[in-house]
Amino acid sequence: MSTGLHPALERADALHGLRRYDEAKALLGQRLAQDPEDIDAWVRLANCHLAVEDEAAQALEATERALALDPSHIGALIQHARALQGVGGRFPETEDVLREVIRLAPDYWYGYALLGHWLYRIRSIRFARTNGANTITQEQLHSFLRESDELALEAVRLAPEEVFPYEVRWLIADLGGDRALAAEMDRAILRLDPQHPQALARRTQQAAAAPGVKAAEAATLYADALAATPDSTHLQQGLDHASYRLLRGVRWLALLCVGLAGTMLDLFATEGDTQRALPVSLGQRLWVLVPFTVIWAVGALLRYRRLRTGVRYNLRSLLHRRRWPRIVLAQAAWAMLCALLISQVPWSARTVPQVLFWAGLVPTLATVWFDRRKTT
């Protein structure tokens, strides 16, 4: 079905959709050379400039040319507001432009949503300029947020199937500390767009951070969410953090082995007990390998095999991408080496095994608390 647009504008729209902004601008420039009164071409040219960093001034010039031809053109007014927002110091002027959009098109939801998205910031800037204050009180902020939310709520009423008004209401609720409303908005966003990156990341982070959720469960939650939105930076960071928590657990397995090795040799005498005679027999030394094997088979290998494929891939990727995961594995390997030296060498005295015991234990324990809050 024909859209009634000039073919050059249709091609420019296609190029914009492909993010080939320079080509779209060149095409629109040719069109405007033919017909400098084509308002739609000026609006599209402004949109292309806005898609490129540091070209808000050029976008503003394009919208001014369009509005000179038709001051009531809704598309030109919207792009004009966006251009003003990008030009330093002129952000508050966007309120009057968007109020005009609402006056001219009272049933157009986007005007309400965009003004709601910006109004609390405009109010804050004007308040700071008027009162010479760098901060505003919570009461003042909440009053600004209420005014913004009323506009966003009207946008929801006019267009209940559009995502942007719910995004605006979520941001307002989050800034105002209304967690219940923010959660409600996330549910509405995901109902309309199940793969919405930010809402999906927030819901996944909330589920992964719930009390009692273990690292493997959290990693699975993030991996499942990433399958839906593979380009989400927040979800990838969450998966990296959960994967790192999994890797941190292997140090405890190694430390447990160090403790068993020390117990086998009775490294530290207790009052009233007779220490085991050294050297320990070959059978006893070989036997201690059994609990070592069980600890690693159940605590590491079996858990690893039960992980989702995406989590296993991320664990390997994390070791290549980040330093601390490699440090964690190196510490576990060092502690395990100390455990094997303590348990498998036929020591005739306890001095060297005691040194190995502390060498395997102390460096690892010293960093367990330090890196607890590290993500990678």
Solvent accessible surface area in square Angstrom, and as a share of the most:
residue,aa,sasa,rsa
1,M,233,1.04
2,S,98,0.63
3,T,96,0.56
4,G,73,0.70
5,L,51,0.25
6,H,70,0.31
7,P,77,0.48
8,A,6,0.05
9,L,4,0.02
10,E,75,0.34
11,R,130,0.48
12,A,2,0.02
13,D,58,0.30
14,A,59,0.46
15,L,28,0.14
16,H,51,0.23
17,G,60,0.57
18,L,113,0.56
19,R,191,0.70
20,R,110,0.40
21,Y,48,0.18
22,D,103,0.53
23,E,83,0.37
24,A,0,0.00
25,K,31,0.13
26,A,58,0.45
27,L,27,0.14
28,L,0,0.00
29,G,35,0.34
30,Q,112,0.50
31,R,36,0.13
32,L,14,0.07
33,A,85,0.66
34,Q,133,0.59
35,D,47,0.24
36,P,70,0.44
37,E,122,0.55
38,D,19,0.10
39,I,33,0.17
40,D,49,0.25
41,A,0,0.00
42,W,25,0.09
43,V,16,0.09
44,R,52,0.19
45,L,23,0.11
46,A,0,0.00
47,N,40,0.20
48,C,2,0.01
49,H,27,0.12
50,L,36,0.18
51,A,43,0.34
52,V,44,0.25
53,E,148,0.66
54,D,133,0.69
55,E,30,0.14
56,A,18,0.14
57,A,67,0.52
58,Q,80,0.35
59,A,0,0.00
60,L,15,0.08
61,E,104,0.47
62,A,2,0.02
63,T,0,0.00
64,E,82,0.37
65,R,112,0.41
66,A,0,0.00
67,L,27,0.14
68,A,85,0.66
69,L,72,0.36
70,D,44,0.23
71,P,97,0.61
72,S,57,0.37
73,H,44,0.20
74,I,46,0.23
75,G,27,0.26
76,A,0,0.00
77,L,11,0.06
78,I,13,0.06
79,Q,23,0.10
80,H,23,0.10
81,A,0,0.00
82,R,72,0.26
83,A,0,0.00
84,L,2,0.01
85,Q,74,0.33
86,G,45,0.43
87,V,34,0.19
88,G,74,0.71
89,G,55,0.53
90,R,80,0.29
91,F,26,0.11
92,P,10,0.07
93,E,72,0.32
94,T,0,0.00
95,E,12,0.05
96,D,97,0.51
97,V,20,0.11
98,L,0,0.00
99,R,90,0.33
100,E,54,0.24
101,V,0,0.00
102,I,27,0.14
103,R,160,0.59
104,L,61,0.30
105,A,22,0.17
106,P,75,0.47
107,D,116,0.60
108,Y,78,0.30
109,W,52,0.18
110,Y,49,0.19
111,G,0,0.00
112,Y,25,0.09
113,A,0,0.00
114,L,7,0.03
115,L,0,0.00
116,G,0,0.00
117,H,44,0.20
118,W,16,0.06
119,L,0,0.00
120,Y,17,0.06
121,R,78,0.29
122,I,0,0.00
123,R,51,0.19
124,S,27,0.17
125,I,56,0.28
126,R,84,0.31
127,F,47,0.20
128,A,30,0.23
129,R,148,0.54
130,T,112,0.65
131,N,85,0.44
132,G,71,0.68
133,A,33,0.25
134,N,157,0.81
135,T,109,0.63
136,I,47,0.24
137,T,77,0.45
138,Q,118,0.53
139,E,140,0.63
140,Q,54,0.24
141,L,35,0.18
142,H,60,0.27
143,S,42,0.27
144,F,27,0.11
145,L,7,0.03
146,R,145,0.53
147,E,55,0.25
148,S,0,0.00
149,D,26,0.13
150,E,117,0.53
151,L,20,0.10
152,A,0,0.00
153,L,86,0.43
154,E,47,0.21
155,A,0,0.00
156,V,22,0.13
157,R,159,0.58
158,L,47,0.23
159,A,12,0.09
160,P,66,0.42
161,E,118,0.53
162,E,70,0.31
163,V,36,0.21
164,F,47,0.20
165,P,0,0.00
166,Y,16,0.06
167,E,54,0.24
168,V,1,0.01
169,R,28,0.10
170,W,41,0.15
171,L,48,0.24
172,I,9,0.05
173,A,3,0.03
174,D,51,0.26
175,L,77,0.38
176,G,24,0.23
177,G,44,0.42
178,D,66,0.34
179,R,154,0.56
180,A,78,0.60
181,L,33,0.16
182,A,9,0.07
183,A,31,0.24
184,E,86,0.38
185,M,5,0.02
186,D,16,0.08
187,R,150,0.55
188,A,15,0.11
189,I,0,0.00
190,L,16,0.08
191,R,144,0.52
192,L,41,0.20
193,D,48,0.25
194,P,90,0.56
195,Q,106,0.47
196,H,12,0.05
197,P,56,0.35
198,Q,88,0.39
199,A,0,0.00
200,L,8,0.04
201,A,2,0.02
202,R,57,0.21
203,R,130,0.47
204,T,10,0.06
205,Q,68,0.30
206,Q,130,0.58
207,A,41,0.32
208,A,8,0.07
209,A,84,0.65
210,A,42,0.32
211,P,137,0.86
212,G,74,0.71
213,V,33,0.19
214,K,138,0.59
215,A,12,0.09
216,A,27,0.21
217,E,90,0.40
218,A,2,0.02
219,A,0,0.00
220,T,36,0.21
221,L,64,0.32
222,Y,18,0.07
223,A,15,0.12
224,D,61,0.32
225,A,9,0.07
226,L,20,0.10
227,A,86,0.67
228,A,36,0.28
229,T,10,0.06
230,P,100,0.63
231,D,137,0.71
232,S,10,0.06
233,T,89,0.52
234,H,98,0.44
235,L,0,0.00
236,Q,59,0.26
237,Q,105,0.47
238,G,9,0.09
239,L,8,0.04
240,D,6,0.03
241,H,61,0.27
242,A,2,0.01
243,S,0,0.00
244,Y,0,0.00
245,R,82,0.30
246,L,21,0.11
247,L,15,0.07
248,R,33,0.12
249,G,24,0.24
250,V,23,0.13
251,R,0,0.00
252,W,128,0.45
253,L,30,0.15
254,A,0,0.00
255,L,12,0.06
256,L,95,0.47
257,C,0,0.00
258,V,0,0.00
259,G,30,0.28
260,L,58,0.29
261,A,0,0.00
262,G,7,0.07
263,T,93,0.54
264,M,17,0.08
265,L,3,0.02
266,D,44,0.23
267,L,3,0.01
268,F,95,0.40
269,A,71,0.55
270,T,83,0.48
271,E,183,0.82
272,G,82,0.79
273,D,100,0.52
274,T,132,0.77
275,Q,63,0.28
276,R,91,0.33
277,A,84,0.65
278,L,37,0.18
279,P,78,0.49
280,V,6,0.03
281,S,62,0.40
282,L,108,0.54
283,G,49,0.48
284,Q,78,0.35
285,R,30,0.11
286,L,91,0.45
287,W,167,0.59
288,V,4,0.02
289,L,59,0.29
290,V,85,0.49
291,P,28,0.18
292,F,7,0.03
293,T,88,0.51
294,V,81,0.47
295,I,25,0.13
296,W,67,0.23
297,A,38,0.30
298,V,86,0.49
299,G,17,0.16
300,A,23,0.18
301,L,104,0.52
302,L,70,0.35
303,R,108,0.39
304,Y,69,0.26
305,R,170,0.62
306,R,182,0.66
307,L,16,0.08
308,R,124,0.45
309,T,69,0.40
310,G,37,0.35
311,V,0,0.00
312,R,60,0.22
313,Y,130,0.49
314,N,12,0.06
315,L,13,0.07
316,R,105,0.38
317,S,41,0.27
318,L,0,0.00
319,L,42,0.21
320,H,156,0.70
321,R,95,0.35
322,R,100,0.36
323,R,158,0.58
324,W,30,0.10
325,P,0,0.00
326,R,115,0.42
327,I,54,0.28
328,V,0,0.00
329,L,63,0.31
330,A,62,0.48
331,Q,26,0.12
332,A,5,0.04
333,A,63,0.49
334,W,106,0.37
335,A,0,0.00
336,M,31,0.14
337,L,84,0.42
338,C,0,0.00
339,A,0,0.00
340,L,65,0.32
341,L,66,0.33
342,I,0,0.00
343,S,0,0.00
344,Q,52,0.23
345,V,53,0.30
346,P,76,0.48
347,W,51,0.18
348,S,93,0.60
349,A,60,0.47
350,R,45,0.16
351,T,93,0.54
352,V,75,0.43
353,P,0,0.00
354,Q,55,0.25
355,V,94,0.54
356,L,28,0.14
357,F,22,0.09
358,W,123,0.43
359,A,31,0.24
360,G,0,0.00
361,L,32,0.16
362,V,78,0.45
363,P,62,0.39
364,T,1,0.00
365,L,75,0.38
366,A,70,0.55
367,T,32,0.18
368,V,20,0.11
369,W,184,0.65
370,F,132,0.55
371,D,0,0.00
372,R,137,0.50
373,R,220,0.80
374,K,61,0.26
375,T,72,0.42
376,T,34,0.20
